[in-house]
Amino acid sequence: MGKAFKVVGFIVLIGFILLVGVPIIDLRTDEPVVSFLKFDQLQKGMTYEEIVDIIGEEGTVVSDSSTDEEKDGETKTTVVFEWKNGDFSGMRVSFKDGRLTEKSQTELD
């Protein structure tokens, strides 16, 4: 009979946890990688290296499309990089032929 009480007690405990819930603790302690202040410093025509100097770290490639179109003997390439913060805010920048052409941000402070 003692085993039955342990099983019932365990079931009641699990039911209580499911009913009341377990507090969710946000363990993100990372400082934001990108801020609106950094984003605002980015200007059309900048190189990727110049942007990395401002942001402080490398971005993640989210799109890389090369075309067969050539001009002056060079293949035209468009690459999109992304930087994200722990709170899912972030920014994307597009480069064409190695120069910043577009930038966008989501919920940056």
Stockholm file with secondary structure:
# STOCKHOLM 1.0

chainA/1-109         MGKAFKVVGFIVLIGFILLVGVPIIDLRTDEPVVSFLKFDQLQKGMTYEEIVDIIGEEGTVVSDSSTDEEKDGETKTTVVFEWKNGDFSGMRVSFKDGRLTEKSQTELD
#=GR chainA/1-109 SS CHHHHHHHHHHHHHHHHHHHCCCCCCCCCCCCSCCHHHHHHCCTTCCHHHHHHHHSSCCEEEEEEEEEEEETTEEEEEEEEEEECTTSCEEEEEEETTEEEEEEEESCC
#=GC SS_cons         CHHHHHHHHHHHHHHHHHHHCCCCCCCCCCCCSCCHHHHHHCCTTCCHHHHHHHHSSCCEEEEEEEEEEEETTEEEEEEEEEEECTTSCEEEEEEETTEEEEEEEESCC
//
